[in-house]
Amino acid sequence: MIGELLPSWVRAVESYGDVRDARLHPDEESAIARAVAARRREYATVRHCARSAMTQLGVAYRPLIPGERGAPRWPDAVVGSMTHCAGYRAAAVCRRSDAAGIGIDAEPDAPLPAGTLDAVALPEEREHIRRLGLGARGGVSWDRLLFSVKESLYKAWSPLASGPLGFGSASVVFDPEWRTFQARVRGAGPVVGGREVSVFEGRWAQGSGIVVTAVVVPCPG
């Protein structure tokens, strides 16, 4: 499902459950040593997806250890992103010469817990998804989809900027007909190739009780 949202030069691998024979590098084992068994299986499976995607790309796998703010540290030649939720794990990678950043996210296609939307959405976003819901377009949980977009945006943003991106730092608008979205940064965006990036565009899909979102930041030119 995630591969349908990404350009052909991005390699994406997904799994709708844990991979029984997924193995971790010793350095990855150390990073997850104190986690419960379910978390360890999830952690191993999503890295199995990343390893498979990097193999398709022709890039040697390197242990993906969490770095600053918990994001995995990818090899220098690679831009990538990983995601997992109940019943789904995925990874997407490409060469750094093809994209400046990638962010993917998967969430259950169900409404957010009560009160969460107010914490993650701007007033205009709440009104936007309210109107989409009234239009009964697609039957998607728009609040959860908005949350997923902001997670994908954060993952694409993090390698490009020195500071974190808060939930209120960008305003998202959906195009339900084309299943696309646009996120406009409120304030200064990261500088890529000498140019400030203030607008991020992406796509979304739903299926098997899951919504997935993807953002790709193209290289200049």
N, C-alpha and C positions, 0 to 999 in steps of 0.2 A: 504493500500500500504506500509506503513512504517513497519508494523509488519513482512512483508516478508523478510526484510533486517536484522532482529535481531534474536539472539538465542532464543530458546523456553522458557528459563527462564526469559526473559524480557517481561513485559506486556506493550503493546502499544494500545492506543485508538486514533482514528482519527475522524474528522468530516469534511464534505465538505461544511459546512456553519455554521452559528452561531446557537447555541442551545437556543431556545426561553426561556426555563425555567432554564437556567444556573444561579446559584446564587453564590455570593461571600461572604466570611467571612468578618465581619466588618473591620478587619485589612487590608484585600485586598481592600475593598472599599476605605479606606483612602488613599492607595497608588495610586489609579487611579482616585481620586475625581475630579481632574481638567481636565481630558481627555474628548475629544469629544465623542458623543454617539457611533459612529462606533468603536472607540478604546476600549470603555468600553465593548461592546458586544464581541469583539475579545478576550479581556483579560479574560472575564468571561468564554467564551467557551473553551479556551485552558486550563484553570484551571479545568473546568468540565471534560475535557479529562484526566487530571492528577489525579483528584479525583477518576474517574472510574478505571483508571489503578492501583492506589494504593489499591483500594478495591479488585480488582482481586488478588493483591499480598498479601492481608490479613494484610495490614498496615493501621493504622488509619490516616486519613487525617489531615494535619496541614496546616494552612495558608501559602501559598507560596508567601512570600514578597521578593521583589528585594533586594539583598544584594550588596556586593562589585562588581563593574563593571556591575551592573544591573542583574546579574544572580540570579535566585530564590534560596532561602535558603531551601533546602530539609531536611526532618527529618534525624536524625543521622543514622538510619538504612537503608536509601534509597539513591540510586544514580539515578538521572533522568535528563531528558532534555525535553524542550518544543519548539515548532516551530509554526509559522503561516505565511501565505501569502494569497493573494487574493483567496478566495474560498477553503481554506484548513487550518485546525488546527490539531495539534497532540501532544501527550505526550507519553514518554516511560520511564518506571521505572523498577528497579530491586533491589534486596537486595545488600547491600554493600559487603556482603561476596561473591557475585558472580562476581562483576565487580568493578574496581576502578574508572571507568568513562564511561559516555555515552554522545554522542553528536548527535543530529538529526537536520536536516534543510530541509525546503521546499521552493522552489522558482518557479516562473512562467517559463515554458519552452520556453523562448524567449531570444534573444540576449541581452547582457548587453548594457546599454546606451553608446554612443560613448565616448571613452576615459577612461571608467571605467576599462577595462581589463589591461591597462598599469599600473593602480594604484594598482591592486590586484595580478598580476601575475609576476613571475620571467621570465627572457628572455627564459630559457629553457622550461618553462611551455607554454609560448606563441607559441613557435615552435612546441611543442608536440600537442597542440590542433589544430594548423593549419594543421598538418599532418593528424590528425584524421578527421578533416573536409574534407580534400581532398579525404580521403578514403570513405566518405559518409557512415559511419557505424552508423546505428541506427537512424539517423535523429534527434539527440539531439542537443540542443544548448550547445556546449562544453564549451564556455566561462562562461555561467551561471552555468553550472554544476560544473566547477572549483570553482566559487565563493561559491556555496553551500557547497562543500567539506570543504573549509576553514572555513566556519561558523560552520559546525559540529565539525571540529577539534578544533576550539576555545572553543566550549562548553565542549568538552571532556577534554581539556587541563586545563581549568580554575580552577577546584577544586583541581588539582594535583600540580600546580605550583604557586609560589609566585608572578610571574610577568605575564603580558599579552603576548599573542602570536600575533605578527603582521602578515600581509598578506605575507610578504617576509621572514618569519621565517621558512617556511617549503616548500619543493618542492614536488609536486603531480604528480603521473603518473597513467594513467588509463589503465585498461585492458578491452577494449570494448566487447570482446567476452563473458567474464564472468561477466561483469558489476561490477567490483571491482576496488578499487584504493588503492594506497599506498602513504603515506605522510611521507617524511623523514625530520626530524628537522635539521635545519642548526644551529649548536651550541649545547649547553647543553639542554637535555630534562629533564622532571620531574623525580624524583626518586620515584618508586613505590615498596614497599616491599624490599628496599635496593638495587634495580637495576634501572639504568637509562633507561628510555623509549625514544628511538630516532626514532622509526618507528611506525607509526599508520596505521592500515589497516581498510578498510570499504567497503561498498557496496552502490549501487545506483539503482534507478528505475525511470521510467517515465510513465505518464499516465494522462489522463484528463487535459492536458495542464500544467502539473506540473512535476518538477523533485524533488526527495527526496534523501537525503543522510544520512548515519548513520555510526558512529564510535563507537566501543566498546573497552575499554581498559580492558583486562582481569586482574584478580587478579593474583599475583605471584603463580605459581604452579597449 
